[in-house]
């Protein structure tokens, strides 16, 4: 991104932000959780699966295995049965069991607020680490923007990034959006995506955000 592109994209964001952040007020994850460990598991399970579906399977999982130590000791087959409605449930069962062992043994049962440390867990990448930390630890809320399909589509639609790799899209957005708004913007964009930003049958004329800024979009 050239300096000129950066300035242009900042101007686009200045026009988008008041509308986006007023109309889409979501500022936290759509996943249901009671503590950082539960959130870490839910984020792992949410890969290529809707948050709504994850929220349907986690109550029984957390009831039977409420701590990392108990999940680490669980037979993987039992975990699979509890999350079998999710896509890639066999791989995810192995991921959360392995993660539970690391959290129990190496992290003393406490989810770290360092994204590098958190990414040592199987199934947790940069996006997942940002999602966990920004929700579980308010002090570190603005550490990044979790880039999912909704954010990728949004960045492309409004000309905020030409990148295709999620990590590079995030870096572009972090330069454009003020740090104080990173968490809030990330979830507002995701809410916009769920409600208005559908990939199929998208009609800009019916998109209130597009209509509000149409003269500013490049």
MIZAFI-783615 format. One record per residue (C-alpha): residue number from 1; residue in one letter; x, y, z. Coordinates in Angstrom, 1 decimal, always signed. Example, Ala and Ser with C-alpha at 12.3 -4.5 7.8 and 13.67 -1.06 7.14 Angstrom:
! MIZAFI-783615
i  aa  c1  c2  c3
1  a  +12.3  -4.5  +7.8
2  s  +13.7  -1.1  +7.1
! end
This chain:
! MIZAFI-783615
i  aa  c1  c2  c3
1  x  +0.0  +0.0  +0.0
2  x  +1.5  +3.3  -1.1
3  x  +1.3  +6.5  +1.0
4  x  -1.3  +7.8  -1.4
5  x  -3.4  +4.7  -1.2
6  x  -3.2  +4.8  +2.6
7  x  -4.5  +8.3  +2.7
8  x  -7.3  +7.5  +0.2
9  x  -8.4  +4.5  +2.2
10  x  -8.3  +6.5  +5.5
11  x  -10.7  +9.0  +3.9
12  x  -13.0  +6.2  +2.8
13  x  -12.9  +4.8  +6.4
14  x  -13.8  +8.3  +7.8
15  x  -16.9  +8.2  +5.7
16  x  -17.8  +4.6  +6.4
17  x  -17.1  +4.7  +10.2
18  x  -19.9  +7.0  +11.5
19  x  -22.5  +5.0  +9.5
20  x  -21.1  +1.6  +10.2
21  x  -20.5  +2.0  +13.9
22  x  -23.9  +3.6  +14.5
23  x  -25.9  +1.1  +12.6
24  x  -24.0  -2.0  +13.6
25  x  -23.3  -1.8  +17.3
26  x  -22.0  -5.3  +17.9
27  x  -18.7  -5.1  +19.8
28  x  -18.2  -8.7  +21.0
29  x  -18.0  -12.2  +19.7
30  x  -21.2  -14.0  +18.7
31  x  -20.0  -17.1  +20.5
32  x  -21.3  -18.0  +23.9
33  x  -18.7  -18.4  +26.7
34  x  -18.3  -18.0  +30.4
35  x  -14.5  -17.9  +30.8
36  x  -11.4  -17.5  +28.6
37  x  -10.9  -21.3  +28.3
38  x  -14.5  -21.8  +27.1
39  x  -14.0  -19.0  +24.6
40  x  -10.7  -20.5  +23.3
41  x  -12.5  -23.8  +22.7
42  x  -15.5  -22.2  +21.0
43  x  -13.2  -20.2  +18.7
44  x  -11.4  -23.4  +17.8
45  x  -14.7  -25.1  +17.0
46  x  -16.0  -22.2  +15.0
47  x  -13.6  -22.7  +12.0
48  x  -15.6  -23.3  +8.9
49  x  -18.7  -23.6  +11.0
50  x  -21.3  -20.9  +12.0
51  x  -21.1  -19.4  +15.5
52  x  -24.8  -20.4  +16.0
53  x  -24.0  -24.1  +15.5
54  x  -21.0  -23.9  +17.9
55  x  -23.3  -22.4  +20.5
56  x  -25.5  -25.4  +20.2
57  x  -22.9  -28.0  +21.0
58  x  -20.7  -26.3  +23.6
59  x  -23.1  -26.3  +26.5
60  x  -23.0  -30.1  +26.7
61  x  -19.2  -30.2  +26.1
62  x  -18.5  -27.7  +28.9
63  x  -20.9  -29.4  +31.3
64  x  -19.2  -32.8  +30.9
65  x  -15.6  -31.4  +30.7
66  x  -15.6  -28.0  +32.5
67  x  -11.8  -27.6  +32.9
68  x  -8.8  -28.0  +30.6
69  x  -7.5  -30.8  +32.7
70  x  -10.8  -32.8  +32.4
71  x  -11.0  -32.3  +28.7
72  x  -7.3  -33.3  +28.3
73  x  -8.1  -36.6  +30.0
74  x  -11.2  -37.3  +28.0
75  x  -11.3  -40.0  +25.3
76  x  -11.2  -38.3  +21.9
77  x  -14.1  -40.5  +20.8
78  x  -16.3  -39.0  +23.6
79  x  -15.4  -35.5  +22.5
80  x  -16.2  -36.3  +18.9
81  x  -19.7  -37.4  +19.9
82  x  -20.4  -34.2  +21.7
83  x  -19.3  -32.0  +18.7
84  x  -20.3  -34.3  +15.8
85  x  -22.7  -31.8  +14.4
86  x  -19.8  -29.5  +13.5
87  x  -17.8  -29.6  +10.3
88  x  -14.4  -31.3  +10.6
89  x  -15.4  -32.5  +14.1
90  x  -12.8  -35.3  +14.3
91  x  -10.0  -32.9  +13.7
92  x  -11.5  -30.3  +16.0
93  x  -11.8  -32.9  +18.8
94  x  -8.1  -33.7  +18.5
95  x  -7.3  -29.9  +18.5
96  x  -9.2  -29.1  +21.6
97  x  -7.9  -32.1  +23.5
98  x  -4.3  -31.2  +22.6
99  x  -5.0  -27.6  +23.5
100  x  -6.5  -28.6  +26.8
101  x  -3.3  -30.5  +27.7
102  x  -1.1  -27.5  +26.9
103  x  -3.3  -25.1  +28.9
104  x  -3.4  -27.5  +31.8
105  x  +0.3  -28.5  +31.8
106  x  +2.1  -25.5  +30.4
107  x  -0.2  -22.5  +31.1
108  x  -1.3  -23.8  +34.5
109  x  -4.9  -23.7  +33.4
110  x  -4.8  -20.0  +32.5
111  x  -5.3  -18.7  +28.9
112  x  -2.5  -16.2  +28.1
113  x  -3.2  -12.7  +26.8
114  x  -0.1  -12.9  +24.5
115  x  -1.2  -13.8  +20.9
116  x  +2.1  -15.5  +20.2
117  x  +1.7  -17.8  +23.2
118  x  -2.0  -18.5  +22.4
119  x  -1.1  -19.5  +18.9
120  x  +0.9  -22.5  +20.4
121  x  -2.5  -24.2  +20.7
122  x  -3.7  -26.3  +17.9
123  x  -6.5  -24.8  +16.0
124  x  -5.7  -21.2  +17.1
125  x  -4.2  -18.9  +14.5
126  x  -3.8  -15.2  +14.4
127  x  -7.5  -14.6  +13.9
128  x  -8.5  -16.9  +16.7
129  x  -5.9  -15.4  +19.1
130  x  -7.2  -11.9  +18.5
131  x  -10.8  -13.0  +19.0
132  x  -10.0  -14.7  +22.3
133  x  -7.8  -12.0  +23.8
134  x  -9.9  -9.0  +22.7
135  x  -13.0  -10.5  +24.2
136  x  -11.6  -12.2  +27.3
137  x  -9.2  -9.5  +28.4
138  x  -10.6  -6.0  +28.1
139  x  -7.3  -4.4  +28.8
140  x  -6.0  -5.9  +25.6
141  x  -9.1  -5.4  +23.5
142  x  -7.5  -3.5  +20.7
143  x  -4.8  -5.8  +19.7
144  x  -6.0  -6.5  +16.1
145  x  -9.0  -7.3  +13.9
146  x  -10.1  -10.9  +13.4
147  x  -10.3  -11.3  +9.7
148  x  -13.0  -13.7  +8.6
149  x  -15.0  -14.1  +5.4
150  x  -17.1  -11.1  +6.3
151  x  -14.1  -8.8  +6.9
152  x  -12.4  -10.0  +3.7
153  x  -15.5  -9.2  +1.6
154  x  -16.0  -5.9  +3.3
155  x  -12.4  -4.8  +2.7
156  x  -12.7  -5.7  -1.0
157  x  -16.1  -4.2  -1.5
158  x  -15.1  -0.8  -0.1
159  x  -11.5  -0.8  -1.5
160  x  -9.7  -0.9  +1.8
161  x  -7.3  -3.7  +0.7
162  x  -6.1  -5.4  -2.4
163  x  -4.7  -8.3  -0.5
164  x  -6.2  -11.8  -0.4
165  x  -4.2  -13.2  +2.5
166  x  -6.1  -12.6  +5.8
167  x  -3.0  -11.6  +7.7
168  x  -2.1  -9.0  +5.1
169  x  -5.7  -7.7  +5.0
170  x  -5.5  -7.3  +8.7
171  x  -2.3  -5.3  +8.5
172  x  -3.9  -3.0  +5.9
173  x  -6.9  -2.4  +8.1
174  x  -4.8  -1.7  +11.1
175  x  -3.1  +1.1  +9.3
176  x  -6.4  +2.6  +8.1
177  x  -8.6  +2.2  +11.2
178  x  -7.7  +4.1  +14.5
179  x  -6.4  +1.7  +17.1
180  x  -9.1  +2.7  +19.6
181  x  -11.7  +1.3  +17.2
182  x  -10.1  -2.0  +16.2
183  x  -12.2  -4.3  +18.3
184  x  -15.5  -2.4  +17.7
185  x  -14.9  -2.1  +14.0
186  x  -14.1  -5.8  +13.6
187  x  -17.4  -6.9  +15.1
188  x  -19.4  -4.1  +13.4
189  x  -18.0  -5.3  +10.1
190  x  -18.9  -8.9  +10.9
191  x  -22.4  -7.9  +11.9
192  x  -22.8  -5.9  +8.7
193  x  -21.6  -9.0  +6.8
194  x  -24.2  -11.2  +8.4
195  x  -27.0  -8.8  +7.7
196  x  -26.2  -6.8  +4.6
197  x  -23.0  -8.1  +3.1
198  x  -24.1  -11.3  +1.4
199  x  -21.9  -12.5  -1.4
200  x  -24.8  -13.8  -3.5
201  x  -27.6  -11.6  -4.9
202  x  -26.0  -8.5  -3.4
203  x  -27.7  -5.3  -4.4
204  x  -25.8  -2.1  -3.6
205  x  -29.0  -0.1  -4.0
206  x  -30.4  -1.9  -1.0
207  x  -27.3  -1.6  +1.1
208  x  -27.7  +1.3  +3.5
209  x  -24.0  +1.6  +4.1
210  x  -23.1  +1.6  +0.4
211  x  -25.8  +4.2  -0.2
212  x  -24.5  +6.4  +2.6
213  x  -21.0  +6.5  +1.2
214  x  -21.5  +5.9  -2.5
215  x  -19.9  +9.1  -3.5
216  x  -16.8  +8.3  -1.4
217  x  -16.1  +4.7  -2.5
218  x  -13.2  +4.4  -5.0
! end
